[in-house]
Amino acid sequence: MRVVVLGIATGLGARLSEALLDRGLTPVGLVRKPEQQERLRAEGVKAVLLDTGSEQVRDQLLQAMSGAGGVVLAAGTGTGPGSLGAATAAQSPAGLLSAAAEKAGVPRYVMVSALQPGESTRRELGADLPAYLAEKENAERSLSGSALDWCVLRPGPLDDSAGSGRVLLRTGGDPRPESSVARADVAATICELLIAPEPARGLLAVSAGTVPVRHAVAALRGSAVTGR
């Protein structure tokens, strides 16, 4: 199974690449810099260098997704319109990836989002909501009408510990993580969401917990995982 990843050069992306390879899956990294492509190739990861300066980027995304079984948006910041170049000024990477995935027939899409502020904090911030959070919120909303089996994963604060292989997953219309979580455990959760027999469609919050990742994802079957 090929899994196309945007954000594979991030800390989370690196751990996701390792987790995918460990499970016998094939990560395909979408990168913007030649040096990233060279490094990933040296690590045995297929890397596609995007031409973010032209409309060809849309064709490149479609070609990269041909025959893939899943797509992951693991990028942190820089997820707003135009993040993939001037040719995409009116569309975010989340929208570009979902459109390409639908066209290519890729069944599953996992997007890593962020912890959004609560209602009272949001009222206080008003128009001053940080751009990063606004981008993530808009990206979440862009998936609500998608025909894909999409899942938005909201992690707690990320850390670089080895991970315990155990997590707490929360579902619902506005799920919130309870604590921090290791990048390694988020990566493991993404892998399980991609290969689970039944898709989990909607919003999930992930934090450190006591349930093995595989069991936590399996427990989602039949539960009310909902989207916006």
C-alpha positions as CSV (number, residue, x, y, z in Angstrom):
1,M,0.0,0.0,0.0
2,R,1.4,3.4,-1.0
3,V,0.7,6.3,1.3
4,V,1.3,9.9,-0.1
5,V,2.5,12.3,2.6
6,L,2.7,16.1,2.6
7,G,4.8,17.2,5.5
8,I,7.1,14.2,5.4
9,A,10.1,16.5,6.1
10,T,8.6,17.6,9.5
11,G,9.4,15.9,12.8
12,L,6.0,14.1,12.7
13,G,6.5,13.3,9.1
14,A,9.8,11.6,9.8
15,R,8.3,9.4,12.4
16,L,5.3,8.6,10.2
17,S,7.7,7.5,7.4
18,E,9.5,5.2,9.8
19,A,6.1,3.8,11.1
20,L,4.8,3.2,7.5
21,L,8.0,1.4,6.5
22,D,7.9,-0.8,9.7
23,R,4.4,-1.9,8.7
24,G,5.5,-2.8,5.1
25,L,3.8,0.3,3.6
26,T,5.4,2.6,1.1
27,P,5.6,6.3,2.0
28,V,5.6,8.7,-0.9
29,G,6.8,12.1,0.3
30,L,5.7,15.3,-1.4
31,V,8.6,17.8,-1.0
32,R,9.4,21.3,-2.2
33,K,13.2,21.4,-2.0
34,P,15.7,19.2,-3.9
35,E,17.8,18.6,-0.8
36,Q,14.7,17.1,0.9
37,Q,14.2,14.8,-2.1
38,E,17.8,13.6,-1.9
39,R,17.8,13.0,1.8
40,L,14.6,11.0,1.6
41,R,15.9,8.9,-1.3
42,A,19.0,8.1,0.8
43,E,16.6,6.8,3.5
44,G,14.8,4.6,1.0
45,V,11.7,6.8,0.8
46,K,10.2,7.7,-2.6
47,A,10.1,11.5,-2.9
48,V,8.2,13.6,-5.4
49,L,9.6,17.1,-5.9
50,L,6.7,19.5,-6.5
51,D,6.9,22.3,-9.0
52,T,5.2,24.9,-6.8
53,G,5.8,27.7,-9.3
54,S,3.4,26.4,-12.0
55,E,0.0,24.8,-12.5
56,Q,1.9,21.5,-13.0
57,V,1.7,21.0,-9.3
58,R,-1.9,19.8,-9.7
59,D,-0.8,17.1,-12.2
60,Q,2.1,16.1,-10.0
61,L,-0.2,15.6,-7.1
62,L,-2.5,13.4,-9.2
63,Q,0.3,11.4,-10.6
64,A,1.8,10.8,-7.1
65,M,-1.6,9.5,-5.9
66,S,-2.1,7.1,-8.7
67,G,-2.6,3.7,-7.1
68,A,-2.2,5.0,-3.6
69,G,-4.3,3.7,-0.7
70,G,-4.1,6.7,1.5
71,V,-3.1,10.4,1.8
72,V,-1.8,12.2,4.9
73,L,-1.4,15.9,5.5
74,A,1.2,16.1,8.2
75,A,2.4,19.6,7.6
76,G,2.5,22.0,10.6
77,T,2.5,25.6,9.6
78,G,2.1,27.0,6.1
79,T,-1.1,25.2,5.4
80,G,-3.1,28.2,4.1
81,P,-4.0,29.1,0.5
82,G,-0.9,29.6,-1.6
83,S,1.3,27.4,0.5
84,L,2.0,25.2,-2.5
85,G,2.9,28.2,-4.7
86,A,1.3,31.0,-6.6
87,A,-0.6,28.6,-8.8
88,T,-2.6,27.6,-5.7
89,A,-3.2,31.0,-4.3
90,A,-7.0,30.4,-3.9
91,Q,-6.7,26.9,-2.4
92,S,-5.1,25.3,0.7
93,P,-3.0,22.2,0.6
94,A,-5.9,20.4,2.3
95,G,-8.2,21.2,-0.5
96,L,-5.7,20.4,-3.2
97,L,-4.9,17.1,-1.7
98,S,-8.5,16.1,-1.2
99,A,-9.4,17.1,-4.7
100,A,-6.5,15.1,-6.2
101,A,-7.3,12.1,-3.9
102,E,-10.9,12.0,-5.0
103,K,-9.9,12.3,-8.7
104,A,-7.3,9.5,-8.3
105,G,-9.6,7.3,-6.4
106,V,-7.6,7.2,-3.1
107,P,-10.0,6.0,-0.4
108,R,-8.5,7.4,2.8
109,Y,-7.3,10.8,3.9
110,V,-5.9,11.7,7.3
111,M,-5.2,15.3,8.1
112,V,-3.2,16.3,11.2
113,S,-4.8,19.4,12.7
114,A,-4.2,21.3,15.9
115,L,-5.9,21.9,19.3
116,Q,-8.4,24.7,18.7
117,P,-9.2,27.2,21.5
118,G,-12.3,26.8,23.6
119,E,-15.4,28.9,23.0
120,S,-14.6,31.5,25.7
121,T,-11.0,31.9,24.5
122,R,-12.2,32.2,20.9
123,R,-14.6,35.0,21.9
124,E,-11.8,36.8,23.6
125,L,-9.5,36.4,20.6
126,G,-12.1,37.4,18.0
127,A,-10.4,38.3,14.8
128,D,-7.0,37.8,16.5
129,L,-7.2,34.0,16.2
130,P,-3.6,33.0,15.3
131,A,-3.2,32.5,11.5
132,Y,-1.9,28.9,12.1
133,L,-5.1,27.9,14.0
134,A,-7.3,29.7,11.5
135,E,-5.6,27.8,8.6
136,K,-6.1,24.5,10.4
137,E,-9.8,25.3,11.2
138,N,-10.5,26.2,7.5
139,A,-8.7,23.0,6.4
140,E,-10.9,21.0,8.7
141,R,-14.0,22.6,7.3
142,S,-12.9,22.0,3.7
143,L,-13.1,18.3,4.2
144,S,-16.6,18.3,5.6
145,G,-18.2,17.9,2.2
146,S,-15.6,15.5,0.8
147,A,-16.6,12.0,-0.5
148,L,-13.3,10.6,0.9
149,D,-13.1,8.5,4.1
150,W,-11.4,11.5,5.8
151,C,-10.3,11.8,9.3
152,V,-9.0,14.9,11.1
153,L,-6.6,14.1,13.9
154,R,-6.2,16.7,16.6
155,P,-3.1,15.9,18.8
156,G,-2.2,17.4,22.1
157,P,1.1,19.2,22.4
158,L,3.7,17.0,20.6
159,D,6.9,15.8,22.2
160,D,9.9,13.8,20.9
161,S,9.8,10.9,23.4
162,A,10.0,7.4,22.2
163,G,6.3,6.9,22.7
164,S,4.5,4.3,24.7
165,G,2.3,2.8,21.9
166,R,-0.7,3.7,24.0
167,V,-3.1,6.6,23.4
168,L,-6.5,8.1,24.3
169,L,-8.8,8.8,21.3
170,R,-11.8,11.1,21.7
171,T,-14.6,11.5,19.2
172,G,-17.4,14.0,18.6
173,G,-18.2,17.3,17.0
174,D,-15.4,19.1,18.7
175,P,-13.1,16.6,20.4
176,R,-10.2,17.9,22.5
177,P,-7.0,16.1,23.5
178,E,-6.5,15.6,27.2
179,S,-2.7,15.9,27.4
180,S,0.5,15.9,25.3
181,V,1.4,13.0,23.1
182,A,4.6,11.6,21.5
183,R,5.0,12.2,17.8
184,A,5.8,8.5,17.5
185,D,2.4,7.6,19.0
186,V,0.6,10.0,16.6
187,A,2.4,8.4,13.7
188,A,1.4,5.0,14.9
189,T,-2.2,6.2,15.2
190,I,-2.2,7.5,11.6
191,C,-0.9,4.2,10.4
192,E,-3.7,2.3,12.1
193,L,-6.3,4.7,10.7
194,L,-5.0,4.0,7.2
195,I,-5.0,0.2,7.5
196,A,-8.0,-0.4,9.7
197,P,-10.6,-2.7,8.1
198,E,-13.3,0.0,8.6
199,P,-12.6,3.8,8.2
200,A,-13.0,6.3,11.0
201,R,-14.6,9.3,9.3
202,G,-14.7,12.6,11.1
203,L,-12.8,14.4,14.0
204,L,-10.6,12.6,16.5
205,A,-8.5,14.0,19.3
206,V,-5.4,12.0,20.3
207,S,-3.3,12.3,23.5
208,A,-1.2,10.0,25.7
209,G,-3.2,7.2,27.2
210,T,-3.4,3.7,28.4
211,V,-5.0,1.8,25.4
212,P,-2.7,0.3,22.8
213,V,-3.0,2.2,19.5
214,R,-4.4,-0.7,17.6
215,H,-7.1,-1.4,20.1
216,A,-8.0,2.3,20.4
217,V,-8.5,2.6,16.7
218,A,-10.4,-0.7,16.6
219,A,-12.7,0.6,19.3
220,L,-13.9,3.4,17.0
221,R,-15.9,0.9,14.9
222,G,-19.5,1.8,15.4
223,S,-18.8,4.8,17.6
224,A,-20.0,8.3,16.8
225,V,-17.0,9.7,15.0
226,T,-18.5,12.9,13.5
227,G,-17.3,15.9,11.5
228,R,-18.2,19.5,11.3
